[in-house]
């Protein structure tokens, strides 16, 4: 970190590090982290369902 331009990967790692420090500093309860996991799982299931619908429409099933 001697200056110069950071690559997007380095920038992302830096931001994630700051987020991690923020979460540790706030001592976030497990229920909040579980809520984010549930949202992620729900979005994945929705994505799968939408993709299946698109495939069925495209292939005429």
C-alpha distance matrix in Angstrom:
0.0 3.8 5.5 8.0 9.4 8.4 11.3 13.8 13.3 9.7 10.9 13.9 12.4 10.5 13.9 15.9 14.2 15.1 18.5 19.0 18.4 20.8 23.4 23.3 23.7 26.6 28.2 29.3 32.8 33.4 35.8 33.1 30.9 34.2 34.9 31.7 32.7 36.1 34.9 32.8 35.9 38.1 36.0 36.0 39.8 40.3 38.4 40.6 43.7 43.0 42.2 45.4 47.3 45.9 46.8 50.3 50.9 49.7 51.8 54.7 55.2
3.8 0.0 3.8 6.9 9.6 10.0 13.3 16.2 16.2 12.8 13.8 17.2 16.0 14.1 17.3 19.5 17.8 18.5 22.0 22.6 21.8 24.0 26.8 26.7 26.8 29.7 31.5 32.7 36.2 37.0 39.3 36.6 34.6 37.9 38.5 35.3 36.3 39.8 38.4 36.4 39.5 41.6 39.4 39.5 43.3 43.7 41.6 43.9 47.0 46.1 45.2 48.6 50.4 48.8 49.7 53.3 53.7 52.4 54.6 57.5 58.1
5.5 3.8 0.0 3.7 6.7 8.1 11.7 14.5 15.4 12.2 12.5 16.2 15.8 13.8 16.4 19.2 18.1 18.3 21.7 22.9 22.2 24.0 26.9 27.3 27.2 29.8 31.9 32.8 36.4 37.3 39.3 36.3 34.5 37.8 38.1 34.7 36.0 39.3 37.6 35.6 38.9 40.8 38.3 38.6 42.4 42.5 40.4 42.8 45.8 44.6 43.9 47.3 48.9 47.2 48.3 51.9 52.0 50.7 53.1 56.0 56.7
8.0 6.9 3.7 0.0 3.8 6.6 9.7 12.8 14.4 11.9 12.1 15.9 16.2 14.7 17.1 20.0 19.5 19.9 22.9 24.4 24.2 25.8 28.5 29.3 29.5 31.8 33.9 34.4 37.9 38.5 40.4 37.3 35.4 38.5 38.6 35.1 36.3 39.4 37.5 35.4 38.6 40.4 37.7 37.8 41.6 41.5 39.2 41.6 44.6 43.2 42.3 45.8 47.3 45.4 46.4 50.0 50.1 48.6 51.0 53.9 54.9
9.4 9.6 6.7 3.8 0.0 3.8 6.5 9.4 11.4 9.6 9.5 13.2 14.2 13.2 15.1 18.0 18.2 18.7 21.2 23.0 23.3 24.7 27.2 28.3 28.7 30.8 32.8 32.9 36.3 36.8 38.4 35.2 33.2 36.2 36.1 32.5 33.7 36.7 34.6 32.4 35.6 37.2 34.4 34.6 38.3 38.1 35.7 38.2 41.1 39.6 38.7 42.2 43.7 41.7 42.8 46.4 46.4 44.8 47.3 50.2 51.2
8.4 10.0 8.1 6.6 3.8 0.0 3.8 6.4 7.9 5.8 6.1 9.7 10.5 9.9 12.0 14.5 14.9 15.8 18.2 19.7 20.4 21.9 24.1 25.3 26.0 28.0 29.8 29.8 33.1 33.3 35.1 32.0 29.8 32.7 32.8 29.2 30.2 33.3 31.4 29.1 32.2 34.0 31.3 31.3 35.1 35.1 32.8 35.2 38.2 36.9 36.0 39.4 41.1 39.3 40.3 43.9 44.1 42.7 45.0 47.9 48.7
11.3 13.3 11.7 9.7 6.5 3.8 0.0 3.8 5.3 5.2 6.3 8.7 10.0 10.7 12.5 14.3 15.4 16.8 18.6 20.0 21.3 22.8 24.5 25.9 27.1 28.8 30.3 30.0 33.1 32.9 34.4 31.5 29.1 31.7 31.7 28.0 28.7 31.7 29.7 27.2 30.1 31.9 29.1 28.8 32.6 32.6 30.1 32.3 35.4 34.1 32.9 36.3 38.1 36.2 37.0 40.6 40.9 39.4 41.6 44.6 45.4
13.8 16.2 14.5 12.8 9.4 6.4 3.8 0.0 3.8 5.5 5.0 6.1 8.6 9.8 10.5 12.2 14.1 15.4 16.4 18.2 20.0 21.0 22.4 24.3 25.6 26.9 28.4 27.6 30.5 30.3 31.6 28.5 26.2 28.6 28.5 24.7 25.5 28.3 26.2 23.7 26.7 28.3 25.4 25.3 29.1 29.0 26.5 28.8 31.9 30.5 29.5 33.0 34.6 32.8 33.9 37.4 37.6 36.3 38.6 41.5 42.3
13.3 16.2 15.4 14.4 11.4 7.9 5.3 3.8 0.0 3.8 5.4 5.1 6.2 8.6 9.9 10.5 12.2 14.3 15.3 16.3 18.4 19.9 20.9 22.5 24.2 25.7 26.7 26.1 28.9 28.3 29.9 27.1 24.4 26.8 27.1 23.4 23.7 26.8 25.1 22.4 25.2 27.2 24.6 24.2 28.0 28.3 25.9 27.9 31.2 30.3 29.1 32.4 34.4 32.8 33.6 37.1 37.7 36.5 38.5 41.5 41.9
9.7 12.8 12.2 11.9 9.6 5.8 5.2 5.5 3.8 0.0 3.8 5.4 5.1 6.2 8.7 9.9 10.5 12.4 14.3 15.2 16.6 18.4 20.0 21.1 22.5 24.4 25.6 25.5 28.6 28.4 30.3 27.5 25.0 27.7 28.2 24.6 25.2 28.5 27.0 24.5 27.4 29.6 27.2 26.9 30.7 31.2 29.0 31.1 34.3 33.5 32.6 35.8 37.8 36.4 37.2 40.7 41.3 40.1 42.2 45.1 45.5
10.9 13.8 12.5 12.1 9.5 6.1 6.3 5.0 5.4 3.8 0.0 3.8 5.5 5.1 6.2 8.6 9.8 10.7 12.4 14.2 15.5 16.6 18.5 20.1 21.1 22.7 24.3 24.0 27.2 27.4 29.0 25.9 23.7 26.7 26.7 23.1 24.2 27.3 25.5 23.3 26.6 28.4 25.9 26.2 29.9 30.0 28.0 30.5 33.5 32.4 31.9 35.3 36.9 35.5 36.7 40.1 40.5 39.5 41.8 44.6 45.1
13.9 17.2 16.2 15.9 13.2 9.7 8.7 6.1 5.1 5.4 3.8 0.0 3.8 5.4 5.1 6.1 8.5 9.9 10.5 12.2 14.2 15.2 16.4 18.3 19.8 21.0 22.3 21.6 24.5 24.4 25.8 22.8 20.5 23.2 23.3 19.6 20.5 23.6 21.9 19.6 22.8 24.7 22.3 22.5 26.3 26.5 24.6 27.0 30.0 29.2 28.7 32.0 33.7 32.6 33.7 37.0 37.6 36.8 39.0 41.7 42.0
12.4 16.0 15.8 16.2 14.2 10.5 10.0 8.6 6.2 5.1 5.5 3.8 0.0 3.8 5.5 5.1 6.1 8.7 9.8 10.4 12.2 14.1 15.2 16.4 18.2 19.9 20.8 20.6 23.6 23.3 25.3 22.6 20.0 22.9 23.5 20.0 20.6 24.1 22.9 20.5 23.5 25.8 23.9 23.8 27.5 28.2 26.5 28.6 31.7 31.3 30.7 33.8 35.8 34.9 35.8 39.1 39.9 39.2 41.2 43.9 44.0
10.5 14.1 13.8 14.7 13.2 9.9 10.7 9.8 8.6 6.2 5.1 5.4 3.8 0.0 3.8 5.5 5.1 6.3 8.7 9.9 10.7 12.4 14.3 15.4 16.5 18.4 20.0 20.1 23.5 23.9 25.8 23.0 20.8 24.1 24.5 21.2 22.4 25.8 24.4 22.6 25.8 27.9 26.0 26.3 30.0 30.5 29.0 31.4 34.3 33.8 33.5 36.7 38.4 37.5 38.7 41.9 42.6 42.0 44.1 46.8 46.9
13.9 17.3 16.4 17.1 15.1 12.0 12.5 10.5 9.9 8.7 6.2 5.1 5.5 3.8 0.0 3.8 5.4 5.1 6.2 8.6 9.9 10.5 12.4 14.3 15.2 16.5 18.3 17.9 21.3 21.8 23.3 20.2 18.4 21.6 21.6 18.3 19.9 23.1 21.5 19.9 23.4 25.1 23.2 24.0 27.6 27.9 26.6 29.2 31.9 31.3 31.3 34.6 36.1 35.3 36.8 39.8 40.4 40.0 42.3 44.7 44.9
15.9 19.5 19.2 20.0 18.0 14.5 14.3 12.2 10.5 9.9 8.6 6.1 5.1 5.5 3.8 0.0 3.8 5.4 5.0 6.1 8.6 9.7 10.4 12.2 14.0 15.2 16.3 15.7 18.8 18.8 20.6 17.8 15.5 18.6 19.1 15.8 17.0 20.4 19.2 17.4 20.7 22.8 21.2 21.7 25.3 26.0 24.8 27.2 30.0 29.8 29.8 32.8 34.6 34.0 35.3 38.3 39.2 38.9 41.0 43.4 43.2
14.2 17.8 18.1 19.5 18.2 14.9 15.4 14.1 12.2 10.5 9.8 8.5 6.1 5.1 5.4 3.8 0.0 3.8 5.4 5.1 6.2 8.6 9.9 10.6 12.2 14.2 15.3 15.6 18.9 19.3 21.6 19.0 16.8 20.2 21.1 18.2 19.3 22.8 22.1 20.5 23.5 25.8 24.6 25.0 28.5 29.4 28.4 30.6 33.4 33.4 33.3 36.2 38.1 37.7 38.9 41.8 42.8 42.5 44.5 47.0 46.7
15.1 18.5 18.3 19.9 18.7 15.8 16.8 15.4 14.3 12.4 10.7 9.9 8.7 6.3 5.1 5.4 3.8 0.0 3.8 5.4 5.1 6.1 8.7 9.9 10.4 12.2 14.1 14.6 18.2 19.2 21.2 18.4 16.8 20.5 20.9 18.2 20.0 23.2 22.2 21.2 24.5 26.4 25.1 26.1 29.5 30.0 29.3 31.8 34.4 34.2 34.5 37.5 39.1 38.7 40.2 43.0 43.8 43.7 45.9 48.2 48.0
18.5 22.0 21.7 22.9 21.2 18.2 18.6 16.4 15.3 14.3 12.4 10.5 9.8 8.7 6.2 5.0 5.4 3.8 0.0 3.8 5.4 5.0 6.2 8.6 9.7 10.5 12.1 11.7 15.2 16.0 17.8 14.7 13.2 16.8 17.1 14.4 16.3 19.5 18.5 17.7 21.0 22.8 21.8 22.9 26.2 26.7 26.3 28.8 31.2 31.1 31.7 34.6 36.1 35.9 37.5 40.2 41.0 41.2 43.4 45.5 45.2
19.0 22.6 22.9 24.4 23.0 19.7 20.0 18.2 16.3 15.2 14.2 12.2 10.4 9.9 8.6 6.1 5.1 5.4 3.8 0.0 3.8 5.3 5.1 6.2 8.5 9.9 10.5 10.6 13.8 14.4 16.8 14.4 12.4 15.9 17.0 14.6 15.9 19.4 19.1 18.1 21.0 23.3 22.7 23.4 26.5 27.6 27.2 29.4 31.9 32.3 32.7 35.3 37.1 37.2 38.5 41.1 42.3 42.4 44.4 46.5 46.0
18.4 21.8 22.2 24.2 23.3 20.4 21.3 20.0 18.4 16.6 15.5 14.2 12.2 10.7 9.9 8.6 6.2 5.1 5.4 3.8 0.0 3.8 5.4 5.1 6.0 8.6 9.8 11.1 14.7 16.0 18.5 16.3 14.8 18.5 19.6 17.6 19.2 22.5 22.2 21.5 24.5 26.6 26.1 27.0 30.1 31.1 30.8 33.0 35.5 35.8 36.3 39.0 40.7 40.7 42.1 44.8 45.8 46.0 48.0 50.1 49.6
20.8 24.0 24.0 25.8 24.7 21.9 22.8 21.0 19.9 18.4 16.6 15.2 14.1 12.4 10.5 9.7 8.6 6.1 5.0 5.3 3.8 0.0 3.8 5.4 5.0 6.1 8.5 9.2 13.0 14.9 16.8 14.1 13.5 17.3 17.7 15.9 18.2 21.2 20.6 20.5 23.6 25.3 24.8 26.2 29.2 29.8 29.9 32.3 34.5 34.7 35.5 38.2 39.7 39.8 41.5 44.0 44.8 45.2 47.4 49.3 48.9
23.4 26.8 26.9 28.5 27.2 24.1 24.5 22.4 20.9 20.0 18.5 16.4 15.2 14.3 12.4 10.4 9.9 8.7 6.2 5.1 5.4 3.8 0.0 3.8 5.4 5.2 6.0 5.9 9.6 11.1 13.3 10.9 10.0 13.8 14.6 13.1 15.1 18.1 18.0 18.0 20.9 22.7 22.7 24.0 26.7 27.7 28.0 30.2 32.3 32.8 33.8 36.2 37.8 38.2 39.8 42.1 43.2 43.8 45.8 47.6 46.8
23.3 26.7 27.3 29.3 28.3 25.3 25.9 24.3 22.5 21.1 20.1 18.3 16.4 15.4 14.3 12.2 10.6 9.9 8.6 6.2 5.1 5.4 3.8 0.0 3.8 5.5 5.1 7.1 10.3 11.9 14.8 13.2 12.2 15.7 17.2 16.0 17.5 20.6 21.0 20.9 23.4 25.6 25.7 26.7 29.4 30.7 31.0 32.9 35.2 35.9 36.7 39.0 40.8 41.3 42.7 45.0 46.3 46.8 48.6 50.5 49.7
23.7 26.8 27.2 29.5 28.7 26.0 27.1 25.6 24.2 22.5 21.1 19.8 18.2 16.5 15.2 14.0 12.2 10.4 9.7 8.5 6.0 5.0 5.4 3.8 0.0 3.8 5.5 8.2 11.6 14.1 16.5 14.7 14.6 18.2 19.1 18.2 20.2 23.0 23.2 23.4 26.1 27.9 28.0 29.4 32.0 33.0 33.4 35.6 37.7 38.2 39.2 41.6 43.1 43.6 45.2 47.5 48.6 49.1 51.2 53.0 52.2
26.6 29.7 29.8 31.8 30.8 28.0 28.8 26.9 25.7 24.4 22.7 21.0 19.9 18.4 16.5 15.2 14.2 12.2 10.5 9.9 8.6 6.1 5.2 5.5 3.8 0.0 3.8 5.4 8.9 11.9 13.7 11.8 12.4 15.9 16.4 16.0 18.4 20.8 20.9 21.6 24.3 25.8 26.1 27.8 30.2 31.0 31.7 34.0 35.8 36.4 37.7 40.0 41.3 42.0 43.8 45.8 46.8 47.7 49.8 51.3 50.5
28.2 31.5 31.9 33.9 32.8 29.8 30.3 28.4 26.7 25.6 24.3 22.3 20.8 20.0 18.3 16.3 15.3 14.1 12.1 10.5 9.8 8.5 6.0 5.1 5.5 3.8 0.0 3.8 6.4 9.1 11.6 10.6 10.9 14.0 15.3 15.3 17.1 19.5 20.3 21.0 23.2 25.0 25.8 27.1 29.3 30.5 31.4 33.4 35.2 36.2 37.4 39.4 41.0 41.9 43.4 45.4 46.7 47.6 49.4 51.0 49.9
29.3 32.7 32.8 34.4 32.9 29.8 30.0 27.6 26.1 25.5 24.0 21.6 20.6 20.1 17.9 15.7 15.6 14.6 11.7 10.6 11.1 9.2 5.9 7.1 8.2 5.4 3.8 0.0 3.8 6.5 8.4 6.9 7.5 10.7 11.6 11.8 13.8 16.0 16.7 17.7 19.9 21.4 22.3 23.9 25.9 27.0 28.1 30.1 31.7 32.7 34.1 36.1 37.5 38.5 40.1 42.0 43.2 44.3 46.1 47.6 46.5
32.8 36.2 36.4 37.9 36.3 33.1 33.1 30.5 28.9 28.6 27.2 24.5 23.6 23.5 21.3 18.8 18.9 18.2 15.2 13.8 14.7 13.0 9.6 10.3 11.6 8.9 6.4 3.8 0.0 3.8 5.4 5.7 7.0 9.0 10.3 11.6 13.1 14.7 16.2 17.5 19.1 20.6 22.1 23.6 25.1 26.5 28.0 29.6 31.0 32.4 33.9 35.6 37.0 38.4 39.9 41.5 42.9 44.2 45.9 47.1 45.8
33.4 37.0 37.3 38.5 36.8 33.3 32.9 30.3 28.3 28.4 27.4 24.4 23.3 23.9 21.8 18.8 19.3 19.2 16.0 14.4 16.0 14.9 11.1 11.9 14.1 11.9 9.1 6.5 3.8 0.0 3.8 5.4 5.1 6.1 8.6 10.0 10.5 12.2 14.3 15.3 16.3 18.2 20.0 21.0 22.4 24.2 25.7 27.0 28.5 30.1 31.5 32.9 34.6 36.1 37.4 38.9 40.6 41.9 43.3 44.6 43.1
35.8 39.3 39.3 40.4 38.4 35.1 34.4 31.6 29.9 30.3 29.0 25.8 25.3 25.8 23.3 20.6 21.6 21.2 17.8 16.8 18.5 16.8 13.3 14.8 16.5 13.7 11.6 8.4 5.4 3.8 0.0 3.8 5.5 5.0 6.2 8.8 9.8 10.3 12.3 14.2 15.1 16.2 18.3 19.9 20.8 22.3 24.2 25.6 26.7 28.3 30.1 31.4 32.7 34.4 35.9 37.2 38.7 40.3 41.8 42.8 41.3
33.1 36.6 36.3 37.3 35.2 32.0 31.5 28.5 27.1 27.5 25.9 22.8 22.6 23.0 20.2 17.8 19.0 18.4 14.7 14.4 16.3 14.1 10.9 13.2 14.7 11.8 10.6 6.9 5.7 5.4 3.8 0.0 3.8 5.3 5.0 6.5 8.8 9.8 10.7 12.6 14.3 15.3 16.7 18.6 20.1 21.1 22.7 24.6 25.8 27.0 28.8 30.4 31.6 33.0 34.8 36.3 37.5 38.9 40.7 41.9 40.6
30.9 34.6 34.5 35.4 33.2 29.8 29.1 26.2 24.4 25.0 23.7 20.5 20.0 20.8 18.4 15.5 16.8 16.8 13.2 12.4 14.8 13.5 10.0 12.2 14.6 12.4 10.9 7.5 7.0 5.1 5.5 3.8 0.0 3.8 5.3 5.2 6.4 8.7 9.9 10.7 12.4 14.3 15.5 16.7 18.6 20.0 21.2 22.9 24.5 25.8 27.2 28.9 30.5 31.7 33.1 34.9 36.3 37.5 39.1 40.5 39.3
34.2 37.9 37.8 38.5 36.2 32.7 31.7 28.6 26.8 27.7 26.7 23.2 22.9 24.1 21.6 18.6 20.2 20.5 16.8 15.9 18.5 17.3 13.8 15.7 18.2 15.9 14.0 10.7 9.0 6.1 5.0 5.3 3.8 0.0 3.8 5.4 5.0 6.1 8.6 9.7 10.4 12.1 14.2 15.2 16.4 18.2 19.8 21.1 22.5 24.2 25.6 26.9 28.5 30.2 31.5 32.9 34.6 35.9 37.3 38.6 37.0
34.9 38.5 38.1 38.6 36.1 32.8 31.7 28.5 27.1 28.2 26.7 23.3 23.5 24.5 21.6 19.1 21.1 20.9 17.1 17.0 19.6 17.7 14.6 17.2 19.1 16.4 15.3 11.6 10.3 8.6 6.2 5.0 5.3 3.8 0.0 3.8 5.4 5.0 6.2 8.6 9.8 10.4 12.3 14.2 15.3 16.3 18.3 20.0 21.0 22.3 24.2 25.7 26.8 28.4 30.1 31.5 32.8 34.3 36.0 37.1 35.7
31.7 35.3 34.7 35.1 32.5 29.2 28.0 24.7 23.4 24.6 23.1 19.6 20.0 21.2 18.3 15.8 18.2 18.2 14.4 14.6 17.6 15.9 13.1 16.0 18.2 16.0 15.3 11.8 11.6 10.0 8.8 6.5 5.2 5.4 3.8 0.0 3.8 5.4 5.0 6.2 8.6 9.8 10.6 12.4 14.3 15.2 16.4 18.5 20.0 20.9 22.5 24.4 25.7 26.8 28.5 30.3 31.5 32.7 34.5 35.8 34.8
32.7 36.3 36.0 36.3 33.7 30.2 28.7 25.5 23.7 25.2 24.2 20.5 20.6 22.4 19.9 17.0 19.3 20.0 16.3 15.9 19.2 18.2 15.1 17.5 20.2 18.4 17.1 13.8 13.1 10.5 9.8 8.8 6.4 5.0 5.4 3.8 0.0 3.8 5.4 5.0 6.1 8.5 9.9 10.6 12.3 14.2 15.3 16.6 18.4 19.9 21.1 22.7 24.4 25.8 27.0 28.7 30.3 31.5 32.9 34.4 33.0
36.1 39.8 39.3 39.4 36.7 33.3 31.7 28.3 26.8 28.5 27.3 23.6 24.1 25.8 23.1 20.4 22.8 23.2 19.5 19.4 22.5 21.2 18.1 20.6 23.0 20.8 19.5 16.0 14.7 12.2 10.3 9.8 8.7 6.1 5.0 5.4 3.8 0.0 3.8 5.4 5.1 6.0 8.5 9.8 10.5 12.1 14.1 15.3 16.4 18.2 19.9 21.1 22.5 24.2 25.6 26.9 28.5 30.0 31.5 32.6 31.1
34.9 38.4 37.6 37.5 34.6 31.4 29.7 26.2 25.1 27.0 25.5 21.9 22.9 24.4 21.5 19.2 22.1 22.2 18.5 19.1 22.2 20.6 18.0 21.0 23.2 20.9 20.3 16.7 16.2 14.3 12.3 10.7 9.9 8.6 6.2 5.0 5.4 3.8 0.0 3.8 5.5 5.0 6.1 8.6 9.9 10.4 12.1 14.2 15.2 16.3 18.2 19.9 20.9 22.3 24.1 25.6 26.8 28.2 30.1 31.2 30.1
32.8 36.4 35.6 35.4 32.4 29.1 27.2 23.7 22.4 24.5 23.3 19.6 20.5 22.6 19.9 17.4 20.5 21.2 17.7 18.1 21.5 20.5 18.0 20.9 23.4 21.6 21.0 17.7 17.5 15.3 14.2 12.6 10.7 9.7 8.6 6.2 5.0 5.4 3.8 0.0 3.8 5.4 5.2 6.2 8.7 9.9 10.5 12.4 14.3 15.3 16.5 18.4 20.0 21.1 22.5 24.4 25.8 26.8 28.5 30.0 29.0
35.9 39.5 38.9 38.6 35.6 32.2 30.1 26.7 25.2 27.4 26.6 22.8 23.5 25.8 23.4 20.7 23.5 24.5 21.0 21.0 24.5 23.6 20.9 23.4 26.1 24.3 23.2 19.9 19.1 16.3 15.1 14.3 12.4 10.4 9.8 8.6 6.1 5.1 5.5 3.8 0.0 3.8 5.5 5.1 6.2 8.6 9.9 10.7 12.4 14.3 15.4 16.6 18.5 20.1 21.1 22.7 24.5 25.7 27.0 28.4 26.9
38.1 41.6 40.8 40.4 37.2 34.0 31.9 28.3 27.2 29.6 28.4 24.7 25.8 27.9 25.1 22.8 25.8 26.4 22.8 23.3 26.6 25.3 22.7 25.6 27.9 25.8 25.0 21.4 20.6 18.2 16.2 15.3 14.3 12.1 10.4 9.8 8.5 6.0 5.0 5.4 3.8 0.0 3.8 5.4 5.1 6.1 8.5 9.9 10.5 12.2 14.1 15.3 16.5 18.3 19.9 21.0 22.5 24.2 25.7 26.7 25.3
36.0 39.4 38.3 37.7 34.4 31.3 29.1 25.4 24.6 27.2 25.9 22.3 23.9 26.0 23.2 21.2 24.6 25.1 21.8 22.7 26.1 24.8 22.7 25.7 28.0 26.1 25.8 22.3 22.1 20.0 18.3 16.7 15.5 14.2 12.3 10.6 9.9 8.5 6.1 5.2 5.5 3.8 0.0 3.8 5.4 5.0 6.1 8.6 9.8 10.4 12.1 14.1 15.2 16.3 18.1 19.8 21.0 22.2 24.1 25.4 24.5
36.0 39.5 38.6 37.8 34.6 31.3 28.8 25.3 24.2 26.9 26.2 22.5 23.8 26.3 24.0 21.7 25.0 26.1 22.9 23.4 27.0 26.2 24.0 26.7 29.4 27.8 27.1 23.9 23.6 21.0 19.9 18.6 16.7 15.2 14.2 12.4 10.6 9.8 8.6 6.2 5.1 5.4 3.8 0.0 3.8 5.4 5.1 6.3 8.7 10.0 10.6 12.3 14.3 15.4 16.4 18.4 20.0 20.9 22.4 24.0 22.9
39.8 43.3 42.4 41.6 38.3 35.1 32.6 29.1 28.0 30.7 29.9 26.3 27.5 30.0 27.6 25.3 28.5 29.5 26.2 26.5 30.1 29.2 26.7 29.4 32.0 30.2 29.3 25.9 25.1 22.4 20.8 20.1 18.6 16.4 15.3 14.3 12.3 10.5 9.9 8.7 6.2 5.1 5.4 3.8 0.0 3.8 5.4 5.1 6.2 8.7 9.9 10.6 12.4 14.3 15.3 16.5 18.4 19.9 21.1 22.2 20.7
40.3 43.7 42.5 41.5 38.1 35.1 32.6 29.0 28.3 31.2 30.0 26.5 28.2 30.5 27.9 26.0 29.4 30.0 26.7 27.6 31.1 29.8 27.7 30.7 33.0 31.0 30.5 27.0 26.5 24.2 22.3 21.1 20.0 18.2 16.3 15.2 14.2 12.1 10.4 9.9 8.6 6.1 5.0 5.4 3.8 0.0 3.8 5.4 5.1 6.1 8.5 9.8 10.5 12.2 14.1 15.3 16.5 18.1 19.9 20.8 19.8
38.4 41.6 40.4 39.2 35.7 32.8 30.1 26.5 25.9 29.0 28.0 24.6 26.5 29.0 26.6 24.8 28.4 29.3 26.3 27.2 30.8 29.9 28.0 31.0 33.4 31.7 31.4 28.1 28.0 25.7 24.2 22.7 21.2 19.8 18.3 16.4 15.3 14.1 12.1 10.5 9.9 8.5 6.1 5.1 5.4 3.8 0.0 3.8 5.5 5.2 6.1 8.5 9.9 10.5 12.1 14.2 15.3 16.3 18.1 19.6 19.0
40.6 43.9 42.8 41.6 38.2 35.2 32.3 28.8 27.9 31.1 30.5 27.0 28.6 31.4 29.2 27.2 30.6 31.8 28.8 29.4 33.0 32.3 30.2 32.9 35.6 34.0 33.4 30.1 29.6 27.0 25.6 24.6 22.9 21.1 20.0 18.5 16.6 15.3 14.2 12.4 10.7 9.9 8.6 6.3 5.1 5.4 3.8 0.0 3.8 5.5 5.1 6.1 8.7 9.9 10.5 12.2 14.2 15.2 16.3 17.9 16.7
43.7 47.0 45.8 44.6 41.1 38.2 35.4 31.9 31.2 34.3 33.5 30.0 31.7 34.3 31.9 30.0 33.4 34.4 31.2 31.9 35.5 34.5 32.3 35.2 37.7 35.8 35.2 31.7 31.0 28.5 26.7 25.8 24.5 22.5 21.0 20.0 18.4 16.4 15.2 14.3 12.4 10.5 9.8 8.7 6.2 5.1 5.5 3.8 0.0 3.8 5.4 5.1 6.2 8.7 9.8 10.5 12.3 14.2 15.4 16.2 14.8
43.0 46.1 44.6 43.2 39.6 36.9 34.1 30.5 30.3 33.5 32.4 29.2 31.3 33.8 31.3 29.8 33.4 34.2 31.1 32.3 35.8 34.7 32.8 35.9 38.2 36.4 36.2 32.7 32.4 30.1 28.3 27.0 25.8 24.2 22.3 20.9 19.9 18.2 16.3 15.3 14.3 12.2 10.4 10.0 8.7 6.1 5.2 5.5 3.8 0.0 3.8 5.4 5.0 6.2 8.6 9.8 10.6 12.2 14.2 15.1 14.7
42.2 45.2 43.9 42.3 38.7 36.0 32.9 29.5 29.1 32.6 31.9 28.7 30.7 33.5 31.3 29.8 33.3 34.5 31.7 32.7 36.3 35.5 33.8 36.7 39.2 37.7 37.4 34.1 33.9 31.5 30.1 28.8 27.2 25.6 24.2 22.5 21.1 19.9 18.2 16.5 15.4 14.1 12.1 10.6 9.9 8.5 6.1 5.1 5.4 3.8 0.0 3.8 5.4 5.1 6.1 8.6 9.8 10.4 12.1 13.9 13.6
45.4 48.6 47.3 45.8 42.2 39.4 36.3 33.0 32.4 35.8 35.3 32.0 33.8 36.7 34.6 32.8 36.2 37.5 34.6 35.3 39.0 38.2 36.2 39.0 41.6 40.0 39.4 36.1 35.6 32.9 31.4 30.4 28.9 26.9 25.7 24.4 22.7 21.1 19.9 18.4 16.6 15.3 14.1 12.3 10.6 9.8 8.5 6.1 5.1 5.4 3.8 0.0 3.8 5.5 5.1 6.1 8.6 9.8 10.5 11.8 10.7
47.3 50.4 48.9 47.3 43.7 41.1 38.1 34.6 34.4 37.8 36.9 33.7 35.8 38.4 36.1 34.6 38.1 39.1 36.1 37.1 40.7 39.7 37.8 40.8 43.1 41.3 41.0 37.5 37.0 34.6 32.7 31.6 30.5 28.5 26.8 25.7 24.4 22.5 20.9 20.0 18.5 16.5 15.2 14.3 12.4 10.5 9.9 8.7 6.2 5.0 5.4 3.8 0.0 3.8 5.4 5.1 6.1 8.5 10.0 10.3 9.7
45.9 48.8 47.2 45.4 41.7 39.3 36.2 32.8 32.8 36.4 35.5 32.6 34.9 37.5 35.3 34.0 37.7 38.7 35.9 37.2 40.7 39.8 38.2 41.3 43.6 42.0 41.9 38.5 38.4 36.1 34.4 33.0 31.7 30.2 28.4 26.8 25.8 24.2 22.3 21.1 20.1 18.3 16.3 15.4 14.3 12.2 10.5 9.9 8.7 6.2 5.1 5.5 3.8 0.0 3.8 5.5 5.1 6.0 8.5 9.7 10.4
46.8 49.7 48.3 46.4 42.8 40.3 37.0 33.9 33.6 37.2 36.7 33.7 35.8 38.7 36.8 35.3 38.9 40.2 37.5 38.5 42.1 41.5 39.8 42.7 45.2 43.8 43.4 40.1 39.9 37.4 35.9 34.8 33.1 31.5 30.1 28.5 27.0 25.6 24.1 22.5 21.1 19.9 18.1 16.4 15.3 14.1 12.1 10.5 9.8 8.6 6.1 5.1 5.4 3.8 0.0 3.8 5.4 5.0 6.0 8.2 8.4
50.3 53.3 51.9 50.0 46.4 43.9 40.6 37.4 37.1 40.7 40.1 37.0 39.1 41.9 39.8 38.3 41.8 43.0 40.2 41.1 44.8 44.0 42.1 45.0 47.5 45.8 45.4 42.0 41.5 38.9 37.2 36.3 34.9 32.9 31.5 30.3 28.7 26.9 25.6 24.4 22.7 21.0 19.8 18.4 16.5 15.3 14.2 12.2 10.5 9.8 8.6 6.1 5.1 5.5 3.8 0.0 3.8 5.5 5.3 5.7 5.1
50.9 53.7 52.0 50.1 46.4 44.1 40.9 37.6 37.7 41.3 40.5 37.6 39.9 42.6 40.4 39.2 42.8 43.8 41.0 42.3 45.8 44.8 43.2 46.3 48.6 46.8 46.7 43.2 42.9 40.6 38.7 37.5 36.3 34.6 32.8 31.5 30.3 28.5 26.8 25.8 24.5 22.5 21.0 20.0 18.4 16.5 15.3 14.2 12.3 10.6 9.8 8.6 6.1 5.1 5.4 3.8 0.0 3.8 5.6 5.1 6.6
49.7 52.4 50.7 48.6 44.8 42.7 39.4 36.3 36.5 40.1 39.5 36.8 39.2 42.0 40.0 38.9 42.5 43.7 41.2 42.4 46.0 45.2 43.8 46.8 49.1 47.7 47.6 44.3 44.2 41.9 40.3 38.9 37.5 35.9 34.3 32.7 31.5 30.0 28.2 26.8 25.7 24.2 22.2 20.9 19.9 18.1 16.3 15.2 14.2 12.2 10.4 9.8 8.5 6.0 5.0 5.5 3.8 0.0 3.8 5.5 8.0
51.8 54.6 53.1 51.0 47.3 45.0 41.6 38.6 38.5 42.2 41.8 39.0 41.2 44.1 42.3 41.0 44.5 45.9 43.4 44.4 48.0 47.4 45.8 48.6 51.2 49.8 49.4 46.1 45.9 43.3 41.8 40.7 39.1 37.3 36.0 34.5 32.9 31.5 30.1 28.5 27.0 25.7 24.1 22.4 21.1 19.9 18.1 16.3 15.4 14.2 12.1 10.5 10.0 8.5 6.0 5.3 5.6 3.8 0.0 3.8 5.7
54.7 57.5 56.0 53.9 50.2 47.9 44.6 41.5 41.5 45.1 44.6 41.7 43.9 46.8 44.7 43.4 47.0 48.2 45.5 46.5 50.1 49.3 47.6 50.5 53.0 51.3 51.0 47.6 47.1 44.6 42.8 41.9 40.5 38.6 37.1 35.8 34.4 32.6 31.2 30.0 28.4 26.7 25.4 24.0 22.2 20.8 19.6 17.9 16.2 15.1 13.9 11.8 10.3 9.7 8.2 5.7 5.1 5.5 3.8 0.0 3.8
55.2 58.1 56.7 54.9 51.2 48.7 45.4 42.3 41.9 45.5 45.1 42.0 44.0 46.9 44.9 43.2 46.7 48.0 45.2 46.0 49.6 48.9 46.8 49.7 52.2 50.5 49.9 46.5 45.8 43.1 41.3 40.6 39.3 37.0 35.7 34.8 33.0 31.1 30.1 29.0 26.9 25.3 24.5 22.9 20.7 19.8 19.0 16.7 14.8 14.7 13.6 10.7 9.7 10.4 8.4 5.1 6.6 8.0 5.7 3.8 0.0
